[in-house]
Every structure is written in C-alpha cells, then in structure tokens.
C-alpha cells in the first residue's frame, strides 16, 4: 500500500539543513555575513517546535524585503538595554541581541535586552539554545515585547556541554515532514547555477579547463572522473572506474 507523501517523515541531518537554509537565505539578497550568522537558526527553530522550515518558506518574501540596518538601540541603562526591531524579523535581530547580551553580561555579570517591534517575536525563544555556544545562559519571556535575560555560562570546549541541542542534532538528526522538506529543497536549488558545461567545469573547489586539465587541486591521483565536466552528459563516454 502506498503512503501519501504528506504522511511521510524524513530524518534530516544538520549538513542538509544548513545547506538548504544557507542557499535560501542567499536568495534573499541580505548581506552574506548576516546569512552566515543565521543559517543555523531555522534548524534550531525546527528542533524547538517553533516555526522552523515552514516559517522559512512562509516568510521568504518578507525576508527579502528586510532591512537589518534599521535595528536600533533605543536606550541603555547599566545591564539593561532596549532595542527597536523596526519591523525586522526576529531571526535577523537575533545575532545583534546575542552580541549585546554577551557584551552586557561580560561587563555586569548579567544582562537584559528588551526587543520591540520584531516580526515573529516568539522565535526569540531560539536564543535560549543558540546562545549556549556564545557562553551565555539565556531565558526569554514574551508579553507585549520580547524580554531576554542572560548570565555568563562557562564553555568547556565539548560540544555536548557547550551546545547540547546541536549535539542532539548531530547524533540523531531531525524529523521533518517529507512534503515540507522537498519544497524547501526545490526552493534552495534556485540558488544554484543552471547546469551547463561551463557551470560544471567551475563547480566546487576546482576549475577544469577545456582540455581537461585541473586548476586548484594537486592531488588529482584519485579515481575522480572529470570527463563529464568538459562535455555535455550525452556526449561523455568516459566512465568512472567505480561505475
């Protein structure tokens, strides 16, 4: 008996989740540094039962229109700071919040950041797990505004202690509805260059010249078959020795 795809569950590992998030975020046109700073956030959000990849799909158009440079500090008094998100998405505000919490906690041994006017403010819950890697113990409460408090947390150099949520993902992956995951997968593919002889010759860390010589790698003594990179697939007759 066939199973409806909407009922299928995939176990997805961090490598794939990071790759899809990074590609989709790159399509938003936001600064590359910001995309790298938040590429793990949809994965953490999914693990915590928040918006996750469904929210990444839902908010894609809004993320394209975001202007993170509009985030502003409204007031600061000792270890307490107020931030105006100016309508930016919580995921894009999150790196600034964690940096500010870290700076204040270092100075005062405690910190509080209140964030107003952020889209999907419940996603600030991600900070409770995500900030562990920064040596912070964070708690978030949400009323009319998001209130995040932090204290320093000792780092051990052991991922199991420093970022237990990530360790859990590395060990067991994450269950994601197949129908959602394949939509995410096809959205992420839009970030890739169209398949062509030229794109295949310049894929990855090497460049293959028209005559088949390789630039960018000196250890070309493995069984890699570069023949498919210099001609359309239909015209390639060379096969790998592992075929």
C-alpha positions in Angstrom: 0.0 0.0 0.0 1.4 3.3 -1.0 1.9 6.0 1.6 0.8 9.6 0.9 3.8 11.9 0.9 2.1 14.2 3.3 2.3 11.4 5.9 6.0 10.6 5.3 8.6 11.8 7.7 12.3 12.2 6.8 15.2 12.2 9.1 17.4 15.1 8.0 20.9 15.7 9.3 22.5 19.1 10.1 24.6 19.2 6.9 21.5 19.1 4.7 19.5 21.5 6.9 22.4 24.0 7.0 22.9 23.8 3.2 19.2 24.4 2.4 19.0 27.3 4.8 22.2 28.9 3.5 21.0 28.7 -0.1 17.6 30.0 0.6 18.9 32.9 2.8 21.4 33.7 0.0 18.4 34.2 -2.3 17.0 36.9 0.0 19.8 39.3 -1.1 20.7 40.0 2.5 24.4 40.6 3.4 26.4 37.4 3.3 27.6 37.9 6.9 24.0 38.0 8.1 23.1 34.9 6.2 26.0 33.0 7.7 25.1 34.2 11.2 21.5 32.9 11.0 21.9 29.8 8.8 21.5 27.5 11.8 18.5 29.4 13.2 15.8 27.6 11.1 17.2 24.3 12.2 17.2 25.3 15.9 13.7 26.7 15.5 12.5 23.4 14.0 14.1 21.4 16.8 12.4 23.5 19.4 9.0 23.1 17.8 8.8 26.7 16.7 8.3 28.0 13.1 11.3 26.1 11.6 11.5 25.4 7.9 7.8 26.1 7.4 8.4 29.6 8.7 11.4 30.0 6.4 9.1 29.1 3.5 6.3 31.3 4.7 8.4 34.3 5.4 10.7 34.2 2.4 9.2 37.2 0.6 9.3 39.3 3.8 12.9 38.2 4.5 13.9 39.5 1.0 12.4 42.9 2.0 14.0 43.1 5.4 16.5 45.9 6.3 18.5 44.7 9.3 20.4 48.0 9.4 17.2 49.6 10.7 17.6 47.8 14.0 18.3 50.5 16.7 19.2 50.8 20.3 16.6 53.0 22.0 18.0 53.2 25.5 20.6 51.7 27.7 20.9 51.7 31.5 23.7 49.6 33.1 23.0 46.0 32.3 19.6 46.7 30.7 19.1 47.7 27.1 16.1 48.4 24.9 16.1 47.5 21.2 13.8 48.6 18.4 13.5 45.9 15.8 11.8 48.3 13.4 9.7 45.5 11.9 12.7 43.2 11.2 12.3 39.5 11.5 13.3 38.0 14.9 15.8 35.7 13.1 17.6 38.8 11.7 17.5 40.6 15.1 18.8 37.6 17.0 22.6 37.9 16.2 22.5 41.5 17.5 20.6 40.5 20.6 23.1 37.8 21.4 26.1 40.1 20.9 24.5 42.7 23.1 23.7 40.2 25.8 27.2 38.9 25.7 28.7 42.4 26.0 26.5 43.4 28.9 26.9 40.1 30.7 30.7 40.5 30.5 30.5 43.9 32.0 27.8 43.4 34.6 27.6 39.6 35.1 24.0 39.8 34.0 22.1 41.3 31.1 18.6 42.1 29.9 17.6 43.1 26.4 14.0 44.1 25.6 13.1 43.9 21.9 10.1 45.8 20.5 8.5 45.6 17.0 10.0 42.4 15.6 8.3 40.1 13.3 7.5 36.6 14.8 8.9 37.6 18.2 8.2 34.1 19.6 11.2 33.0 17.6 13.5 34.7 20.1 13.0 31.5 22.1 15.7 30.1 19.8 18.2 32.3 21.8 17.8 30.0 24.8 19.6 27.2 22.9 21.5 29.2 20.3 23.4 31.4 22.8 24.9 28.5 24.6 27.7 28.4 22.1 28.5 32.0 23.0 29.0 31.2 26.6 25.6 32.6 27.7 22.7 31.2 29.6 19.6 32.9 28.2 15.9 33.0 29.1 13.2 34.6 27.0 9.7 35.8 28.1 7.2 37.2 25.7 4.4 39.6 26.7 3.8 42.6 24.6 7.6 42.6 23.9 10.3 40.0 24.0 12.5 40.2 27.1 15.7 38.2 27.0 17.9 37.9 30.1 21.4 36.4 30.2 24.2 35.3 32.5 27.7 34.1 31.6 28.0 30.4 31.1 31.3 28.6 31.2 32.4 26.9 28.0 34.2 23.6 28.2 35.2 23.0 24.5 33.0 20.0 24.4 30.0 20.4 22.1 27.9 18.0 24.2 28.1 20.5 27.1 28.5 23.8 25.2 25.7 23.3 22.7 23.6 20.2 23.7 20.9 21.0 21.1 23.4 20.9 18.3 24.9 17.7 19.7 21.5 16.1 19.7 21.0 17.1 16.0 24.5 15.7 15.1 23.7 12.4 16.7 20.1 11.9 15.7 19.1 14.4 13.0 15.7 15.9 12.9 12.3 14.5 11.8 10.8 16.8 9.1 7.6 16.2 7.1 8.7 15.0 3.6 6.3 17.3 1.8 7.7 20.3 3.5 11.3 19.2 3.1 11.0 18.7 -0.6 9.5 22.1 -1.1 12.5 23.6 0.9 14.8 21.5 -1.3 13.5 22.8 -4.6 13.4 26.4 -3.3 17.1 26.0 -2.3 18.0 24.7 -5.7 17.1 28.1 -7.2 20.3 29.4 -5.7 22.4 27.1 -7.9 23.7 27.9 -11.3 21.9 26.3 -14.2 23.5 23.1 -15.3 25.8 23.7 -18.3 29.3 22.7 -19.5 30.7 25.9 -18.1 28.9 25.6 -14.7 30.1 22.0 -14.3 33.7 23.0 -15.2 33.7 25.6 -12.4 31.8 23.7 -9.7 33.4 23.1 -6.3 37.0 24.0 -5.4 38.5 23.3 -8.8 38.3 24.6 -12.3 38.6 22.2 -15.2 39.9 23.7 -18.4 38.5 22.8 -21.8 41.3 20.3 -22.4 40.6 18.6 -19.1 43.5 19.9 -17.1 42.6 20.8 -13.5 43.4 24.0 -11.7 43.1 24.3 -7.9 43.9 20.8 -6.8 47.3 19.0 -6.9 46.2 15.6 -5.6 44.4 14.5 -8.8 45.6 10.9 -8.4 42.3 9.6 -7.2 39.6 7.9 -9.2 37.7 11.2 -9.9 36.3 11.2 -13.4 36.5 14.8 -14.7 35.4 13.8 -18.2 31.8 14.8 -17.5 32.9 18.3 -16.7 34.2 19.1 -20.2 31.3 18.0 -22.4 27.5 17.6 -22.2 26.4 14.5 -20.5 25.0 12.9 -23.7 28.4 13.3 -25.4 30.5 11.9 -22.5 31.6 8.3 -22.9 34.2 8.1 -20.2 33.0 6.2 -17.1 34.5 6.1 -13.6 36.4 3.0 -12.6 33.9 2.7 -9.8 30.9 2.6 -12.1 
